[in-house]
Amino acid sequence: MDNQLINYLAEVSIYLTVSWLIYRFLLARFTFFSLNRFFLLFALVGSLILPFIPNLFEIQIDTVAVPPAKQWISKEALKDLAAFNTVNDEVINPVTKITMNYESRLQIIFLMGVFLFSVRFIWILANSVKIIFNAKKEKIGEFTIYFHSAVKEPCSLFSVILLPFDWKKAPKNISTEILIHEKAHVKQKHWLDLLIAELVITCFWFLPIAYYLKKLIRINLEFLADQTVLKYSSVEQYQYHLLNEVQPKFDLALAQPFYSTPIKTRFKMMKKTPTSTWKKVVYIMLLSAFILPTIALMPAKNMAYEKLEVAPAIPSNIKQLIPFFDEKEFYPDYFPVEKEKVYRLSSSFGMRIHPIKKIKQLHMGVDFSAPAGAKVYAAAAGTVKIAKNSGKQGYGIQVDIQHGETSYLTRYAQLNEYIVEVGQFVKKGEVIGYIGSSGLSTRPHLHFEIRQNDKAVDPSKYIAINDLE
């Protein structure tokens, strides 16, 4: 999971949490149910949009921003930078090494959750449509009612009113209050709020606040429908129907049931003294808190882009690119492993008896004995040419780096894992992997080679390793 996605999910989670706290401890006590509905919808939709607004404090207006190397080095230049001939007769049938870091694991878990909740959402939608399609339609006075055996209590679903199938036998016993209540849900399109809430839960399945917000939305929609019923009925008569005619038995995710808990809260809100009109200023203040920072950021954003537009052009040709770097960056003299963790130089460059094959042959590099997991660094800046696992033969897990247009290539072998990929540009001293004991190896160590013009040379002439012997 890249940093941008992690940051986005974190910011949205913060906005949703803050919105829930504001509503739970401030707005929930108000009787402005329509305004509360707007706030809750804005909390869901706005939280998804607000992270895209630029942060004023991250824009350096007085400096000219230079884009990352990957954005201003052309593909042709990268090909030139990575071009070299590979000779590795010891490796047979190489197998690509696929590394999975902590962020990758998080991404897989996140996407699996989104997939499962997407399946759940599709099933809910399909089941809702199926119930409406199979329901028996009947006209009762001014109301068009749908009866279905799967429905155990009155509810509204999209643009229809659903009632239990058993109620079809005695339509005269169906109270008008129930029908007015459900018609209010349909007319005010309350299903849209629940649909948006379900979509947010699908993407933010890991965030408990998303479920709490859906619960608050459900209750507030009940307040709105109750408010409509009370225009035609007394509080006592309506509460009688709530307590005696319907009990909670059935709940479709996209349906708004007649009997919605907590019933005590609904009774309390029915008899609550209407909130003073002047308190609507609270909503204006909250809206300003979101909108004004956005307006304030607009000029700064435009100024920053103007700075970028007048920035000097950066050459794409590799020969023109070299002056942007210190040429020493491509010289392989950086110590390739955490020096403080190196036990010793276990094998030097030159002829030796191979510890496993027991034959005399040229050792084309040096071996640094160190604990497994110690960091391995790029000896110089360059482009990753090879990142693979040759299994139990030869170099094991290996990374090769070509250093610009120079004749130098460095090889890092017997790794535990690598964290770079082919074609990636790395800086001198950047971590590229970790020490292990893969391939033909008897203990954890780093096998390090420097090749010049495809010929192995003694690394001790480039890096200070004599004191390790």
Secondary structure, 3 states (H helix, E strand, C coil): CCHHHHHHHHHHHHHHHHHHHHHHHCHHHCCCHHHHHHHHHHHHHHHHHHHHCCCHHHCCCCCCCCCCHHHHCCHHHHHHHHCCCCCCCCCCCCECCCCCCHHHHHHHHHHHHHHHHHHHHHHHHHHHHHHHHHCEEEEECCEEEEEECCCCCCEEECCEEEEEHHHHHCHHHCCHHHHHHHHHHHHCCHHHHHHHHHHHHHHCCCCHHHHHHHHHHHHHHHHHHHHHHCCCCCHHHHHHHHHHCCCCCCCCCCEEECCCCCHHHHHHHHCCCCCCHHHHHHHHHHHHHHHHHHHHHHHHHHHHHHHHHCCCCCCCCHHHHHHHCCHHHHCCCCCCECHHHCCEEEECCEEEECCCCCCEEEECCEEEECCCCCEEECCCCEEEEEEEECCCCCCCEEEEEECCCCCEEEEEEEEEEECCCCCCEECCCCEEEEEECCCCCCCCEEEEEEEECCEEECHHHCCCCHHHC
